[in-house]
């Protein structure tokens, strides 16, 4: 978990190209239902699973008894912070601001 924290205070994104078959990952499944008076009820549930197949950017993940197919950027390593944490804390911007002073003038 600590390898995802930068000294600048931001969170470092995981390496999405480093996935291998057998890696443990986490992902969210979104479910939409029509409700009373044309309202749409949306729920999200987080699952954990194991990568069983990698075909380019399509990754097959087995969780319990179901098998899901995701794009490479839709899943996260099990030790990585959740996507909500990246929104709350922010991503590391060190490579972007390297060599740029505080006052641009």
OpenMM code with the backbone's topology and positions (N, CA, C; nanometers):
from openmm import Vec3, app, unit

residues = "UNK UNK UNK UNK UNK UNK UNK UNK UNK UNK UNK UNK UNK UNK UNK UNK UNK UNK UNK UNK UNK UNK UNK UNK UNK UNK UNK UNK UNK UNK UNK UNK UNK UNK UNK UNK UNK UNK UNK UNK UNK UNK UNK UNK UNK UNK UNK UNK UNK UNK UNK UNK UNK UNK UNK UNK UNK UNK UNK UNK UNK UNK UNK UNK UNK UNK UNK UNK UNK UNK UNK UNK UNK UNK UNK UNK UNK UNK UNK UNK UNK UNK UNK UNK UNK UNK UNK UNK UNK UNK UNK UNK UNK UNK UNK UNK UNK UNK UNK UNK UNK UNK UNK UNK UNK".split()
positions = [
    Vec3(0.0824, -0.1193, 0.0000),
    Vec3(0.0000, 0.0000, 0.0000),
    Vec3(0.0868, 0.1257, 0.0000),
    Vec3(0.2002, 0.1212, 0.0721),
    Vec3(0.2825, 0.2408, 0.0841),
    Vec3(0.3515, 0.2783, -0.0460),
    Vec3(0.3653, 0.1846, -0.1382),
    Vec3(0.4315, 0.2182, -0.2637),
    Vec3(0.3440, 0.3056, -0.3530),
    Vec3(0.2198, 0.3273, -0.3150),
    Vec3(0.1292, 0.4113, -0.3928),
    Vec3(0.1229, 0.5548, -0.3402),
    Vec3(0.1970, 0.5863, -0.2323),
    Vec3(0.1996, 0.7214, -0.1779),
    Vec3(0.3285, 0.7909, -0.2184),
    Vec3(0.3169, 0.9140, -0.2682),
    Vec3(0.4334, 0.9923, -0.3097),
    Vec3(0.4717, 1.0885, -0.1978),
    Vec3(0.5956, 1.1349, -0.1995),
    Vec3(0.6416, 1.2298, -0.0982),
    Vec3(0.5741, 1.3659, -0.1128),
    Vec3(0.5150, 1.3937, -0.2298),
    Vec3(0.4452, 1.5207, -0.2491),
    Vec3(0.3058, 1.5186, -0.1861),
    Vec3(0.2601, 1.4017, -0.1411),
    Vec3(0.1285, 1.3913, -0.0788),
    Vec3(0.0228, 1.3312, -0.1687),
    Vec3(0.0532, 1.3145, -0.2956),
    Vec3(-0.0428, 1.2567, -0.3892),
    Vec3(-0.0308, 1.1051, -0.3949),
    Vec3(-0.1214, 1.0444, -0.4678),
    Vec3(-0.1212, 0.8997, -0.4856),
    Vec3(-0.0641, 0.8645, -0.6224),
    Vec3(0.0207, 0.7644, -0.6274),
    Vec3(0.0824, 0.7195, -0.7520),
    Vec3(-0.0089, 0.6162, -0.8163),
    Vec3(-0.0374, 0.6337, -0.9443),
    Vec3(-0.1217, 0.5380, -1.0156),
    Vec3(-0.0483, 0.4054, -1.0329),
    Vec3(-0.1212, 0.2943, -1.0289),
    Vec3(-0.0559, 0.1650, -1.0518),
    Vec3(-0.0142, 0.1499, -1.1974),
    Vec3(0.0780, 0.0590, -1.2227),
    Vec3(0.1229, 0.0305, -1.3586),
    Vec3(0.0237, -0.0667, -1.4218),
    Vec3(-0.0632, -0.0147, -1.5086),
    Vec3(-0.1685, -0.0960, -1.5682),
    Vec3(-0.1134, -0.1952, -1.6708),
    Vec3(0.0097, -0.1759, -1.7169),
    Vec3(0.0698, -0.2677, -1.8137),
    Vec3(0.1409, -0.3848, -1.7457),
    Vec3(0.1493, -0.3844, -1.6138),
    Vec3(0.2245, -0.4875, -1.5415),
    Vec3(0.1374, -0.6037, -1.4943),
    Vec3(0.0117, -0.6091, -1.5348),
    Vec3(-0.0746, -0.7195, -1.4919),
    Vec3(-0.0250, -0.8514, -1.5490),
    Vec3(-0.0345, -0.9565, -1.4677),
    Vec3(0.0026, -1.0910, -1.5102),
    Vec3(-0.1108, -1.1858, -1.4731),
    Vec3(-0.1166, -1.2987, -1.5399),
    Vec3(-0.2150, -1.4013, -1.5056),
    Vec3(-0.1863, -1.4492, -1.3638),
    Vec3(-0.2892, -1.4545, -1.2818),
    Vec3(-0.2754, -1.4960, -1.1424),
    Vec3(-0.2744, -1.3805, -1.0446),
    Vec3(-0.2635, -1.2549, -1.0925),
    Vec3(-0.2658, -1.1390, -1.0035),
    Vec3(-0.4038, -1.1228, -0.9415),
    Vec3(-0.4069, -1.0809, -0.8158),
    Vec3(-0.5323, -1.0502, -0.7469),
    Vec3(-0.5667, -0.9043, -0.7747),
    Vec3(-0.6903, -0.8788, -0.8155),
    Vec3(-0.7346, -0.7437, -0.8490),
    Vec3(-0.8706, -0.7167, -0.7851),
    Vec3(-0.9074, -0.5881, -0.7824),
    Vec3(-1.0403, -0.5493, -0.7358),
    Vec3(-1.1074, -0.4673, -0.8446),
    Vec3(-1.2397, -0.4735, -0.8465),
    Vec3(-1.3162, -0.4027, -0.9488),
    Vec3(-1.4561, -0.3773, -0.8964),
    Vec3(-1.5273, -0.2890, -0.9649),
    Vec3(-1.6646, -0.2564, -0.9263),
    Vec3(-1.7591, -0.2935, -1.0388),
    Vec3(-1.8764, -0.3432, -0.9997),
    Vec3(-1.9818, -0.3759, -1.0947),
    Vec3(-2.0997, -0.2842, -1.0646),
    Vec3(-2.1482, -0.2173, -1.1680),
    Vec3(-2.2595, -0.1233, -1.1531),
    Vec3(-2.3877, -0.1879, -1.2041),
    Vec3(-2.4942, -0.1740, -1.1264),
    Vec3(-2.6235, -0.2318, -1.1620),
    Vec3(-2.7269, -0.1196, -1.1653),
    Vec3(-2.8066, -0.1154, -1.2719),
    Vec3(-2.9108, -0.0127, -1.2865),
    Vec3(-3.0470, -0.0797, -1.2944),
    Vec3(-3.1425, -0.0255, -1.2191),
    Vec3(-3.2786, -0.0786, -1.2186),
    Vec3(-3.3770, 0.0361, -1.2342),
    Vec3(-3.4819, 0.0111, -1.3096),
    Vec3(-3.5897, 0.1087, -1.3188),
    Vec3(-3.6770, 0.0953, -1.1948),
    Vec3(-3.7151, 0.2088, -1.1379),
    Vec3(-3.7969, 0.2100, -1.0173),
    Vec3(-3.9249, 0.2881, -1.0427),
    Vec3(-3.9961, 0.3100, -0.9391),
    Vec3(-4.1244, 0.3795, -0.9419),
    Vec3(-4.1103, 0.5192, -1.0021),
    Vec3(-4.2036, 0.5591, -1.0859),
    Vec3(-4.2124, 0.6912, -1.1502),
    Vec3(-4.0876, 0.7225, -1.2332),
    Vec3(-4.0428, 0.6288, -1.3103),
    Vec3(-3.9316, 0.6460, -1.4048),
    Vec3(-3.7996, 0.6832, -1.3388),
    Vec3(-3.7831, 0.6508, -1.2122),
    Vec3(-3.6559, 0.6762, -1.1445),
    Vec3(-3.5629, 0.5574, -1.1671),
    Vec3(-3.4358, 0.5864, -1.1807),
    Vec3(-3.3364, 0.4821, -1.2030),
    Vec3(-3.2556, 0.4655, -1.0747),
    Vec3(-3.2474, 0.3438, -1.0271),
    Vec3(-3.1759, 0.3096, -0.9053),
    Vec3(-3.0420, 0.2476, -0.9450),
    Vec3(-2.9312, 0.3092, -0.9012),
    Vec3(-2.7974, 0.2638, -0.9389),
    Vec3(-2.7239, 0.2165, -0.8134),
    Vec3(-2.6673, 0.0965, -0.8204),
    Vec3(-2.5850, 0.0450, -0.7109),
    Vec3(-2.4497, 0.0011, -0.7664),
    Vec3(-2.3476, 0.0172, -0.6845),
    Vec3(-2.2139, -0.0293, -0.7200),
    Vec3(-2.1647, -0.1220, -0.6103),
    Vec3(-2.1050, -0.2308, -0.6510),
    Vec3(-2.0539, -0.3282, -0.5561),
    Vec3(-1.9100, -0.3624, -0.5934),
    Vec3(-1.8231, -0.3676, -0.4932),
    Vec3(-1.6830, -0.3990, -0.5194),
    Vec3(-1.6591, -0.5482, -0.5000),
    Vec3(-1.5841, -0.6066, -0.5922),
    Vec3(-1.5487, -0.7478, -0.5869),
    Vec3(-1.3976, -0.7620, -0.5983),
    Vec3(-1.3474, -0.8753, -0.5563),
    Vec3(-1.2075, -0.9101, -0.5779),
    Vec3(-1.2032, -1.0384, -0.6595),
    Vec3(-1.0997, -1.0519, -0.7381),
    Vec3(-1.0878, -1.1703, -0.8222),
    Vec3(-0.9444, -1.1926, -0.8657),
    Vec3(-0.9275, -1.2921, -0.9509),
    Vec3(-0.7958, -1.3296, -1.0003),
    Vec3(-0.7959, -1.3257, -1.1526),
    Vec3(-0.6904, -1.2695, -1.2099),
    Vec3(-0.6787, -1.2618, -1.3555),
    Vec3(-0.6528, -1.4020, -1.4098),
    Vec3(-0.7363, -1.4427, -1.5065),
    Vec3(-0.7201, -1.5756, -1.5660),
    Vec3(-0.6692, -1.5697, -1.7094),
    Vec3(-0.6906, -1.4559, -1.7784),
    Vec3(-0.6486, -1.4461, -1.9182),
    Vec3(-0.6272, -1.2998, -1.9542),
    Vec3(-0.5223, -1.2727, -2.0316),
    Vec3(-0.4950, -1.1379, -2.0811),
    Vec3(-0.4843, -1.1457, -2.2321),
    Vec3(-0.5690, -1.0669, -2.3007),
    Vec3(-0.5695, -1.0641, -2.4468),
    Vec3(-0.5627, -0.9182, -2.4899),
    Vec3(-0.4417, -0.8645, -2.5032),
    Vec3(-0.4248, -0.7233, -2.5369),
    Vec3(-0.4706, -0.6372, -2.4200),
    Vec3(-0.5725, -0.5549, -2.4441),
    Vec3(-0.6268, -0.4710, -2.3377),
    Vec3(-0.7469, -0.5341, -2.2684),
    Vec3(-0.7928, -0.6491, -2.3151),
    Vec3(-0.9037, -0.7193, -2.2507),
    Vec3(-0.8484, -0.8181, -2.1487),
    Vec3(-0.8964, -0.8049, -2.0257),
    Vec3(-0.8500, -0.8910, -1.9175),
    Vec3(-0.9694, -0.9670, -1.8616),
    Vec3(-0.9562, -1.0984, -1.8505),
    Vec3(-1.0614, -1.1828, -1.7955),
    Vec3(-1.0307, -1.2083, -1.6484),
    Vec3(-1.1309, -1.1802, -1.5633),
    Vec3(-1.1149, -1.1937, -1.4190),
    Vec3(-1.2197, -1.2909, -1.3665),
    Vec3(-1.1765, -1.3856, -1.2841),
    Vec3(-1.2696, -1.4798, -1.2214),
    Vec3(-1.2881, -1.4386, -1.0762),
    Vec3(-1.4140, -1.4138, -1.0385),
    Vec3(-1.4491, -1.3773, -0.9020),
    Vec3(-1.5577, -1.4720, -0.8537),
    Vec3(-1.5285, -1.5485, -0.7530),
    Vec3(-1.6202, -1.6499, -0.6985),
    Vec3(-1.6600, -1.7457, -0.8103),
    Vec3(-1.7822, -1.7378, -0.8601),
    Vec3(-1.8270, -1.8300, -0.9650),
    Vec3(-1.8446, -1.7616, -1.0996),
    Vec3(-1.8394, -1.6286, -1.1041),
    Vec3(-1.8597, -1.5553, -1.2290),
    Vec3(-1.7271, -1.5151, -1.2915),
    Vec3(-1.7309, -1.4980, -1.4225),
    Vec3(-1.6147, -1.4518, -1.4979),
    Vec3(-1.6513, -1.3205, -1.5654),
    Vec3(-1.5667, -1.2201, -1.5492),
    Vec3(-1.5896, -1.0871, -1.6049),
    Vec3(-1.4784, -1.0547, -1.7039),
    Vec3(-1.5117, -0.9747, -1.8051),
    Vec3(-1.4125, -0.9251, -1.9006),
    Vec3(-1.4071, -0.7734, -1.8861),
    Vec3(-1.2881, -0.7212, -1.8588),
    Vec3(-1.2692, -0.5785, -1.8362),
    Vec3(-1.1609, -0.5241, -1.9277),
    Vec3(-1.1637, -0.3924, -1.9460),
    Vec3(-1.0530, -0.3211, -2.0091),
    Vec3(-0.9437, -0.3069, -1.9033),
    Vec3(-0.8223, -0.2954, -1.9463),
    Vec3(-0.7063, -0.2904, -1.8572),
    Vec3(-0.7173, -0.1828, -1.7485),
    Vec3(-0.7805, -0.0685, -1.7790),
    Vec3(-0.7868, 0.0423, -1.6836),
    Vec3(-0.9097, 0.0368, -1.5934),
    Vec3(-0.9937, -0.0643, -1.6060),
    Vec3(-1.1139, -0.0749, -1.5233),
    Vec3(-1.0918, -0.1559, -1.3960),
    Vec3(-0.9754, -0.2169, -1.3814),
    Vec3(-0.9454, -0.2947, -1.2621),
    Vec3(-0.8239, -0.2347, -1.1927),
    Vec3(-0.8113, -0.2628, -1.0626),
    Vec3(-0.7001, -0.2106, -0.9829),
    Vec3(-0.6342, -0.3259, -0.9085),
    Vec3(-0.5027, -0.3185, -0.8841),
    Vec3(-0.4388, -0.4199, -0.7997),
    Vec3(-0.5015, -0.4192, -0.6603),
    Vec3(-0.4997, -0.5319, -0.5954),
    Vec3(-0.5657, -0.5464, -0.4663),
    Vec3(-0.5070, -0.4529, -0.3610),
    Vec3(-0.3768, -0.4253, -0.3669),
    Vec3(-0.3114, -0.3406, -0.2671),
    Vec3(-0.3254, -0.1915, -0.2969),
    Vec3(-0.3723, -0.1550, -0.4153),
    Vec3(-0.3818, -0.0138, -0.4539),
    Vec3(-0.5007, 0.0536, -0.3852),
    Vec3(-0.4915, 0.1855, -0.3636),
    Vec3(-0.6063, 0.2581, -0.3092),
    Vec3(-0.7240, 0.2536, -0.4064),
    Vec3(-0.8422, 0.2770, -0.3552),
    Vec3(-0.9616, 0.2733, -0.4396),
    Vec3(-0.9648, 0.3954, -0.5319),
    Vec3(-1.0412, 0.3884, -0.6407),
    Vec3(-1.0524, 0.5043, -0.7298),
    Vec3(-1.1060, 0.6290, -0.6592),
    Vec3(-1.1889, 0.6109, -0.5576),
    Vec3(-1.2421, 0.7254, -0.4830),
    Vec3(-1.1296, 0.7950, -0.4068),
    Vec3(-1.0329, 0.7192, -0.3567),
    Vec3(-0.9195, 0.7788, -0.2856),
    Vec3(-0.8389, 0.8691, -0.3782),
    Vec3(-0.8263, 0.8311, -0.5054),
    Vec3(-0.7548, 0.9157, -0.6015),
    Vec3(-0.8296, 1.0464, -0.6247),
    Vec3(-0.9627, 1.0421, -0.6183),
    Vec3(-1.0408, 1.1648, -0.6340),
    Vec3(-1.0300, 1.2534, -0.5105),
    Vec3(-1.0284, 1.1933, -0.3922),
    Vec3(-1.0226, 1.2710, -0.2682),
    Vec3(-0.8839, 1.3287, -0.2420),
    Vec3(-0.7802, 1.2471, -0.2548),
    Vec3(-0.6441, 1.2895, -0.2226),
    Vec3(-0.5770, 1.3560, -0.3420),
    Vec3(-0.5981, 1.3010, -0.4596),
    Vec3(-0.5358, 1.3535, -0.5806),
    Vec3(-0.4189, 1.2674, -0.6241),
    Vec3(-0.3902, 1.2703, -0.7514),
    Vec3(-0.2798, 1.1926, -0.8067),
    Vec3(-0.1493, 1.2691, -0.7941),
    Vec3(-0.0398, 1.1963, -0.7957),
    Vec3(0.0930, 1.2560, -0.7902),
    Vec3(0.1168, 1.3370, -0.9176),
    Vec3(0.1652, 1.4594, -0.9005),
    Vec3(0.1916, 1.5463, -1.0146),
    Vec3(0.3404, 1.5788, -1.0256),
    Vec3(0.4241, 1.5024, -0.9594),
    Vec3(0.5688, 1.5290, -0.9612),
    Vec3(0.6279, 1.5295, -1.1024),
    Vec3(0.5974, 1.4306, -1.1895),
    Vec3(0.6566, 1.4344, -1.3241),
    Vec3(0.6108, 1.5557, -1.4057),
    Vec3(0.4909, 1.6065, -1.3775),
    Vec3(0.4382, 1.7202, -1.4528),
    Vec3(0.5046, 1.8497, -1.4080),
    Vec3(0.5224, 1.8662, -1.2767),
    Vec3(0.5734, 1.9924, -1.2235),
    Vec3(0.7241, 1.9915, -1.1996),
    Vec3(0.7931, 1.8866, -1.2407),
    Vec3(0.9377, 1.8791, -1.2180),
    Vec3(1.0075, 1.9915, -1.2948),
    Vec3(1.0856, 2.0690, -1.2245),
    Vec3(1.1603, 2.1768, -1.2872),
    Vec3(1.0814, 2.3061, -1.3013),
    Vec3(0.9568, 2.3077, -1.2555),
    Vec3(0.8751, 2.4285, -1.2630),
    Vec3(0.8724, 2.4914, -1.1250),
    Vec3(0.9068, 2.6188, -1.1161),
    Vec3(0.9051, 2.6884, -0.9888),
    Vec3(0.7637, 2.7195, -0.9435),
    Vec3(0.7516, 2.7623, -0.8188),
    Vec3(0.6194, 2.7961, -0.7648),
    Vec3(0.5631, 2.9183, -0.8359),
    Vec3(0.6458, 3.0175, -0.8587),
    Vec3(0.5994, 3.1391, -0.9255),
    Vec3(0.6371, 3.1323, -1.0732),
    Vec3(0.5374, 3.1241, -1.1574),
    Vec3(0.5632, 3.1251, -1.3017),
    Vec3(0.5485, 3.2682, -1.3496),
    Vec3(0.6533, 3.3257, -1.3951),
    Vec3(0.6409, 3.4653, -1.4317),
    Vec3(0.7311, 3.5080, -1.5327),
] * unit.nanometer
topology = app.Topology()
chain = topology.addChain("A")
for resn in residues:
    res = topology.addResidue(resn, chain)
    for name in ("N", "CA", "C"):
        topology.addAtom(name, app.Element.getBySymbol(name[0]), res)
